[in-house]
Amino acid sequence: MTTAKQNGIRIGPGMLVTAAFIGPGTVVTASKAGALYGPSLLWAVVFACLTTIVFQETAARIGIVSGEGLGQAIKKLIQHPALQFAIAALIVVAILIGNAAYQTGNILGAATGIEIATQSDEAGSLQPWIVGAIGAFAILIVYINKFSVLKFVLASLVALLSILFFAASAMSAPSVAEIVSGLIPSIPEGSLWLLIAVLGTTVVPYNLFLHASLAATLWSDCETEEEKAAAIQASRLDTIFSVTLGGLVTAAILLSGSTAFAEARETGNAAEAFAGVKSIATQLRPVLGDPSAMLFGIGLFAAGLTSAITAPVAAAYAAAGCFGWPNKLSDWRLQATATAVVLAGVIAAIFMKGSPQQVIALAQVANGLLLPVLAIFLLVIANQKRLMSRFVNSKVFNGIAIVMIVVILLLALRQLKGGLGF
């Protein structure tokens, strides 16, 4: 295995984390937020990106310093064996359930992308067959563990979709005054669940486990504090760049949705005009004209398939860390866990017959409750001098993270108090 020392500075796992959250959830949620509420939820995208950078940086730093995944670090934090198992089981169940919900949205999003690209007139007619094929393909990729080229191809298609949204937002962006007003925190009436969804599609709990494991593996040969310090710096820059890029894509999708549905919003018909995922292609019409639906469908398929492969792998790494399994995807237990997540997503996608946006909305509310719990574990671990040495969190960093946790928790509790209502 080639080491980080031999290669010098290398690209870290930040782009993989970003590719995981730039899926159907981001496209659907950001588009709907823009369509219904204009740029007013743009601040939520900024907050979500900053929160993601803080938590993902912490997870990666824990992985680099400890040489282990986040699950192992949590187990070391709790000494009592029974409590260790209980906490590990709770985290794994929460991750698997949330991941299965995401997987359902990913698979439905990919299937819907094919329907849009092929201009299927019978809504949902292809999904049972295509859902099964997408699930089988994801399982195959997990088992053969050879998806570097595939990830490059799919990521390129997702990048193309992102460029198209950038172009659409640049050509018909709201006024500067509207964009600036959207950066001022506000919660328009009825928008709370969408606000939480914007957070949930960006700040994804299973990505914390994925990032820690990948960082621990990538910089596994860093032994001295100087080597670890250099690796942490490289990882931090990688995380900031990758997540910021993902945030810009999300903002572009939201702004293009705001412009595309501005007239409908003014007449109070935005909810009816935004009829679902297929209406999102409207946002790209100013750039692409008639081929907008086909190209959007291809991009949505790529985004869904990329996330459908990444999500079960992340769940497998989370389970491995909590139960002490080898941190290798070739291990049968990791493969079985990933397969279970894919199958759960396939079954839900076929039998629930829901739209991606409905499934995604459910996953985001669950995220709002799970994320603060995991973030608290992150903070406690990152402040353990015995484990982190001189790489413990600073007081300022802790303060910022605590504020973020409180904000997310309050928003989630407020939504639950008012009912799910999406």
C-alpha positions as CSV (number, residue, x, y, z in Angstrom):
1,M,0.0,0.0,0.0
2,T,1.4,3.4,-1.0
3,T,1.8,5.7,2.0
4,A,1.1,9.3,2.5
5,K,4.8,9.9,3.1
6,Q,5.7,8.5,-0.3
7,N,3.1,10.5,-2.1
8,G,3.5,13.8,-0.1
9,I,0.4,15.9,-0.1
10,R,-2.6,14.1,-1.4
11,I,-6.2,14.8,-1.9
12,G,-8.2,13.9,1.2
13,P,-11.6,12.4,1.5
14,G,-13.5,15.7,1.6
15,M,-14.6,15.4,-2.0
16,L,-16.2,12.0,-1.2
17,V,-18.0,13.5,1.7
18,T,-19.3,16.3,-0.5
19,A,-20.3,13.9,-3.3
20,A,-22.3,12.0,-0.6
21,F,-24.4,15.0,0.3
22,I,-24.8,16.4,-3.2
23,G,-27.5,13.9,-4.1
24,P,-31.2,13.9,-4.9
25,G,-31.9,15.3,-1.4
26,T,-29.9,18.4,-2.0
27,V,-31.3,19.0,-5.5
28,V,-34.9,18.5,-4.4
29,T,-34.7,20.3,-1.1
30,A,-32.8,23.3,-2.3
31,S,-35.0,23.6,-5.4
32,K,-38.2,23.5,-3.3
33,A,-36.8,26.0,-0.8
34,G,-36.0,28.5,-3.6
35,A,-39.3,27.8,-5.4
36,L,-41.5,28.4,-2.3
37,Y,-39.6,31.0,-0.3
38,G,-37.2,32.6,-2.8
39,P,-33.7,33.4,-1.4
40,S,-34.9,33.8,2.2
41,L,-33.4,30.4,3.3
42,L,-30.0,31.1,1.7
43,W,-28.7,31.8,5.2
44,A,-29.5,28.2,6.1
45,V,-27.2,26.9,3.3
46,V,-24.4,29.0,4.7
47,F,-25.1,27.8,8.3
48,A,-25.3,24.2,7.1
49,C,-21.9,24.5,5.3
50,L,-20.2,26.1,8.3
51,T,-21.6,23.4,10.6
52,T,-20.5,20.6,8.2
53,I,-17.0,22.0,8.1
54,V,-16.7,22.2,11.9
55,F,-18.0,18.7,12.5
56,Q,-16.3,17.0,9.6
57,E,-13.0,18.6,10.5
58,T,-13.4,17.3,14.0
59,A,-14.2,13.8,12.9
60,A,-11.2,13.7,10.5
61,R,-8.9,15.0,13.1
62,I,-10.0,12.3,15.5
63,G,-9.3,9.7,12.8
64,I,-5.9,11.1,12.1
65,V,-4.7,11.4,15.7
66,S,-6.2,8.1,17.0
67,G,-5.6,6.1,13.8
68,E,-9.1,4.7,14.2
69,G,-12.7,5.4,13.1
70,L,-15.2,7.4,15.1
71,G,-16.9,4.3,16.4
72,Q,-13.8,3.0,18.0
73,A,-13.1,6.4,19.6
74,I,-16.6,6.4,21.1
75,K,-16.1,2.9,22.5
76,K,-12.9,4.0,24.2
77,L,-14.6,7.0,25.7
78,I,-17.1,4.7,27.5
79,Q,-15.4,2.1,29.8
80,H,-18.3,0.0,31.0
81,P,-18.7,-3.0,28.6
82,A,-22.5,-3.1,28.9
83,L,-22.8,0.7,28.4
84,Q,-20.3,0.4,25.5
85,F,-22.5,-2.1,23.7
86,A,-25.7,-0.2,24.5
87,I,-24.3,3.1,23.1
88,A,-22.8,1.3,20.1
89,A,-26.1,-0.5,19.3
90,L,-28.0,2.8,19.7
91,I,-25.7,4.6,17.3
92,V,-25.7,1.8,14.8
93,V,-29.5,1.5,14.8
94,A,-29.9,5.2,14.4
95,I,-27.3,5.3,11.6
96,L,-28.8,2.4,9.8
97,I,-32.4,3.6,10.0
98,G,-31.4,7.1,8.9
99,N,-29.2,5.7,6.2
100,A,-31.9,3.4,4.9
101,A,-34.2,6.5,4.6
102,Y,-31.5,8.3,2.7
103,Q,-30.9,5.3,0.6
104,T,-34.6,5.2,-0.3
105,G,-34.4,8.8,-1.5
106,N,-31.2,8.1,-3.4
107,I,-32.6,5.2,-5.2
108,L,-35.9,6.9,-6.0
109,G,-34.0,10.0,-7.1
110,A,-31.8,7.9,-9.5
111,A,-34.9,6.1,-10.9
112,T,-36.7,9.4,-11.3
113,G,-33.7,10.7,-13.2
114,I,-34.0,7.9,-15.7
115,E,-37.7,8.6,-16.1
116,I,-37.0,12.3,-16.7
117,A,-34.1,11.6,-19.1
118,T,-36.2,9.1,-21.1
119,Q,-39.2,11.4,-21.0
120,S,-41.4,8.6,-19.6
121,D,-45.1,9.6,-19.8
122,E,-46.3,7.1,-17.3
123,A,-45.1,8.5,-13.9
124,G,-43.6,5.7,-11.8
125,S,-44.0,3.0,-14.5
126,L,-40.3,2.4,-14.7
127,Q,-39.5,2.6,-11.0
128,P,-40.1,-0.9,-9.7
129,W,-37.8,-2.3,-12.3
130,I,-35.2,0.4,-12.2
131,V,-35.2,0.5,-8.4
132,G,-34.3,-3.2,-8.3
133,A,-31.6,-2.7,-11.0
134,I,-30.0,0.3,-9.1
135,G,-30.1,-1.7,-5.9
136,A,-28.4,-4.7,-7.5
137,F,-25.8,-2.5,-9.1
138,A,-25.0,-0.8,-5.7
139,I,-24.6,-4.2,-4.0
140,L,-22.4,-5.5,-6.8
141,I,-20.1,-2.5,-6.5
142,V,-19.8,-3.0,-2.7
143,Y,-18.9,-6.6,-3.1
144,I,-16.3,-6.2,-5.8
145,N,-14.9,-3.1,-4.1
146,K,-13.8,-1.6,-7.4
147,F,-15.5,1.7,-7.9
148,S,-12.8,4.2,-8.3
149,V,-13.4,4.7,-12.1
150,L,-17.2,4.5,-11.6
151,K,-17.0,7.2,-8.9
152,F,-15.0,9.4,-11.3
153,V,-17.5,9.0,-14.1
154,L,-20.5,9.6,-11.8
155,A,-18.8,12.5,-10.0
156,S,-18.1,14.1,-13.4
157,L,-21.8,13.9,-14.3
158,V,-22.7,15.4,-10.9
159,A,-20.2,18.2,-11.6
160,L,-21.8,18.8,-15.0
161,L,-25.2,19.1,-13.2
162,S,-23.7,21.5,-10.8
163,I,-22.2,23.7,-13.5
164,L,-25.6,23.8,-15.2
165,F,-27.2,25.1,-12.0
166,F,-24.4,27.6,-11.6
167,A,-25.0,28.9,-15.1
168,A,-28.8,29.0,-14.6
169,S,-28.4,31.0,-11.4
170,A,-25.9,33.4,-12.9
171,M,-28.1,34.1,-16.0
172,S,-31.2,34.8,-14.0
173,A,-30.2,35.3,-10.4
174,P,-32.3,37.4,-8.0
175,S,-31.2,40.9,-7.3
176,V,-28.2,41.6,-5.0
177,A,-30.6,43.1,-2.5
178,E,-32.7,39.9,-2.4
179,I,-29.6,37.7,-2.1
180,V,-28.2,39.9,0.8
181,S,-31.6,39.7,2.5
182,G,-31.6,35.9,2.2
183,L,-28.3,35.8,4.2
184,I,-30.1,37.4,7.2
185,P,-31.5,34.6,9.3
186,S,-35.3,34.3,9.2
187,I,-37.9,31.6,9.2
188,P,-40.8,32.4,6.8
189,E,-44.2,30.9,7.9
190,G,-44.4,27.3,7.0
191,S,-40.7,27.0,6.0
192,L,-39.3,25.3,9.2
193,W,-39.4,21.8,7.9
194,L,-37.6,22.9,4.7
195,L,-35.0,24.7,6.7
196,I,-34.3,21.5,8.7
197,A,-34.2,19.6,5.4
198,V,-31.5,22.0,4.1
199,L,-29.5,21.3,7.2
200,G,-30.2,17.6,7.0
201,T,-29.1,17.2,3.4
202,T,-25.8,18.9,4.2
203,V,-24.9,17.9,7.7
204,V,-25.2,14.1,7.4
205,P,-24.4,12.0,10.5
206,Y,-23.1,9.0,8.7
207,N,-20.6,11.2,6.9
208,L,-18.9,11.8,10.2
209,F,-18.1,8.1,10.5
210,L,-17.1,7.9,6.8
211,H,-14.7,10.9,7.1
212,A,-13.0,9.6,10.3
213,S,-12.4,6.2,8.9
214,L,-11.1,7.4,5.5
215,A,-8.8,10.0,7.2
216,A,-7.5,7.4,9.6
217,T,-6.7,5.1,6.6
218,L,-5.3,7.8,4.3
219,W,-2.8,9.1,7.0
220,S,-2.3,5.8,8.8
221,D,1.5,6.1,8.5
222,C,1.7,9.4,10.4
223,E,3.4,8.5,13.7
224,T,5.0,11.7,15.1
225,E,3.1,14.8,16.2
226,E,4.7,16.8,13.5
227,E,3.5,14.3,10.8
228,K,0.0,14.3,12.3
229,A,0.0,18.1,12.5
230,A,0.8,18.3,8.8
231,A,-1.9,15.7,8.0
232,I,-4.5,17.6,10.0
233,Q,-3.7,20.8,8.2
234,A,-4.0,19.1,4.8
235,S,-7.3,17.5,5.9
236,R,-8.6,20.8,7.2
237,L,-7.9,22.5,3.9
238,D,-9.4,19.6,2.0
239,T,-12.6,19.7,4.1
240,I,-13.0,23.5,3.8
241,F,-12.5,23.5,0.1
242,S,-14.8,20.5,-0.6
243,V,-17.7,21.5,1.7
244,T,-17.6,25.1,0.5
245,L,-17.8,23.9,-3.1
246,G,-20.8,21.8,-2.2
247,G,-22.4,24.7,-0.4
248,L,-22.0,26.9,-3.5
249,V,-23.7,24.2,-5.6
250,T,-26.6,24.1,-3.1
251,A,-26.9,27.9,-3.1
252,A,-26.9,27.9,-6.9
253,I,-29.7,25.3,-7.0
254,L,-31.7,27.4,-4.5
255,L,-31.2,30.6,-6.4
256,S,-32.1,29.1,-9.7
257,G,-35.3,27.7,-8.2
258,S,-36.1,31.1,-6.7
259,T,-36.0,32.7,-10.2
260,A,-37.7,29.9,-12.1
261,F,-40.7,30.0,-9.8
262,A,-40.8,33.7,-9.0
263,E,-43.9,34.4,-11.0
264,A,-45.8,31.5,-9.4
265,R,-44.7,32.7,-6.0
266,E,-46.0,36.2,-6.6
267,T,-49.4,34.8,-7.5
268,G,-49.4,32.4,-4.6
269,N,-49.2,29.3,-6.8
270,A,-45.7,28.2,-6.1
271,A,-46.7,25.1,-4.2
272,E,-48.8,24.0,-7.2
273,A,-46.2,25.0,-9.8
274,F,-43.5,23.0,-8.0
275,A,-45.3,19.7,-8.7
276,G,-42.3,17.5,-7.8
277,V,-38.9,16.5,-8.9
278,K,-39.7,16.6,-12.6
279,S,-40.6,20.3,-12.4
280,I,-37.0,21.1,-11.3
281,A,-35.8,20.9,-14.9
282,T,-37.7,24.2,-15.4
283,Q,-34.8,25.9,-13.6
284,L,-32.4,24.8,-16.3
285,R,-34.5,25.9,-19.2
286,P,-33.0,29.4,-19.5
287,V,-29.6,27.8,-20.1
288,L,-30.4,24.6,-22.0
289,G,-33.8,25.2,-23.6
290,D,-35.6,22.0,-24.7
291,P,-32.8,19.5,-23.7
292,S,-33.0,20.7,-20.1
293,A,-35.2,17.8,-19.0
294,M,-32.9,15.1,-20.5
295,L,-29.7,16.6,-19.1
296,F,-31.3,17.2,-15.7
297,G,-32.5,13.6,-15.6
298,I,-28.9,12.3,-16.4
299,G,-27.5,14.5,-13.7
300,L,-30.1,13.5,-11.1
301,F,-29.5,9.8,-11.9
302,A,-25.7,10.2,-11.4
303,A,-26.3,12.1,-8.1
304,G,-28.6,9.4,-6.9
305,L,-26.4,6.5,-7.9
306,T,-23.3,8.1,-6.4
307,S,-25.0,8.6,-3.1
308,A,-26.7,5.2,-3.3
309,I,-23.2,3.6,-3.4
310,T,-21.6,5.9,-0.8
311,A,-24.4,5.7,1.8
312,P,-24.3,1.9,2.5
313,V,-20.5,2.0,2.6
314,A,-20.6,4.8,5.2
315,A,-23.1,2.7,7.3
316,A,-20.8,-0.3,7.1
317,Y,-17.8,1.8,8.4
318,A,-20.0,3.1,11.2
319,A,-21.0,-0.4,12.3
320,A,-17.4,-1.6,12.0
321,G,-16.2,1.1,14.3
322,C,-18.9,0.5,16.9
323,F,-18.5,-3.3,17.1
324,G,-14.7,-3.5,16.5
325,W,-14.8,-5.2,13.1
326,P,-11.9,-4.7,10.7
327,N,-12.1,-1.4,9.0
328,K,-12.0,-3.0,5.5
329,L,-14.9,-3.1,3.0
330,S,-13.7,-6.6,2.0
331,D,-14.8,-8.0,5.5
332,W,-18.1,-9.9,5.1
333,R,-19.7,-8.1,8.0
334,L,-19.2,-4.7,6.4
335,Q,-20.5,-6.1,3.1
336,A,-23.5,-7.6,4.9
337,T,-24.3,-4.3,6.6
338,A,-24.0,-2.3,3.3
339,T,-26.2,-4.9,1.6
340,A,-28.9,-4.6,4.3
341,V,-29.0,-0.8,3.9
342,V,-29.3,-1.1,0.1
343,L,-32.1,-3.8,0.4
344,A,-34.0,-1.7,2.9
345,G,-33.8,1.3,0.5
346,V,-35.0,-0.9,-2.4
347,I,-37.9,-2.4,-0.5
348,A,-39.0,1.0,0.8
349,A,-38.7,2.6,-2.6
350,I,-40.9,-0.1,-4.2
351,F,-43.6,-0.6,-1.6
352,M,-43.9,2.9,-0.1
353,K,-44.4,4.4,-3.6
354,G,-43.5,7.8,-2.2
355,S,-41.7,10.6,-4.1
356,P,-38.1,11.3,-3.3
357,Q,-39.0,14.6,-1.6
358,Q,-41.3,12.9,0.9
359,V,-38.8,10.3,1.9
360,I,-36.0,12.8,2.1
361,A,-38.1,15.1,4.4
362,L,-38.6,12.2,6.8
363,A,-34.9,11.5,6.9
364,Q,-34.0,15.1,7.6
365,V,-36.3,15.3,10.7
366,A,-34.6,12.1,12.0
367,N,-31.2,13.8,11.3
368,G,-32.1,16.8,13.4
369,L,-32.4,14.6,16.4
370,L,-29.5,12.3,15.8
371,L,-26.9,14.9,14.8
372,P,-26.8,16.8,18.1
373,V,-26.2,13.5,20.0
374,L,-23.3,12.5,17.7
375,A,-21.9,16.0,17.8
376,I,-21.8,15.9,21.6
377,F,-19.8,12.7,21.4
378,L,-17.5,14.4,18.9
379,L,-16.9,17.3,21.2
380,V,-16.2,15.1,24.2
381,I,-13.7,12.9,22.3
382,A,-12.0,15.9,20.7
383,N,-11.4,17.3,24.2
384,Q,-9.8,14.2,25.6
385,K,-6.1,15.1,26.2
386,R,-5.2,11.5,26.7
387,L,-6.4,10.6,23.1
388,M,-5.9,13.9,21.2
389,S,-2.7,15.2,22.8
390,R,-2.1,18.7,21.7
391,F,-4.7,18.4,19.0
392,V,-7.6,18.9,21.4
393,N,-10.3,21.5,20.6
394,S,-9.7,25.1,21.5
395,K,-12.2,26.9,23.7
396,V,-13.3,29.1,20.7
397,F,-13.8,26.0,18.6
398,N,-15.8,24.4,21.4
399,G,-18.0,27.5,21.7
400,I,-18.8,27.6,18.0
401,A,-19.6,23.9,17.9
402,I,-21.9,24.2,21.0
403,V,-23.8,27.1,19.5
404,M,-24.3,25.1,16.3
405,I,-25.6,22.0,18.2
406,V,-28.0,24.2,20.2
407,V,-29.4,25.9,17.1
408,I,-30.0,22.5,15.3
409,L,-31.6,20.9,18.3
410,L,-33.9,23.9,18.9
411,L,-35.0,23.9,15.3
412,A,-35.7,20.1,15.4
413,L,-37.6,20.3,18.6
414,R,-39.6,23.2,17.4
415,Q,-40.6,21.3,14.2
416,L,-41.5,18.2,16.2
417,K,-43.6,20.3,18.6
418,G,-45.5,21.7,15.7
419,G,-45.9,18.3,13.9
420,L,-44.0,17.0,10.9
421,G,-46.3,18.8,8.6
422,F,-44.5,18.3,5.3
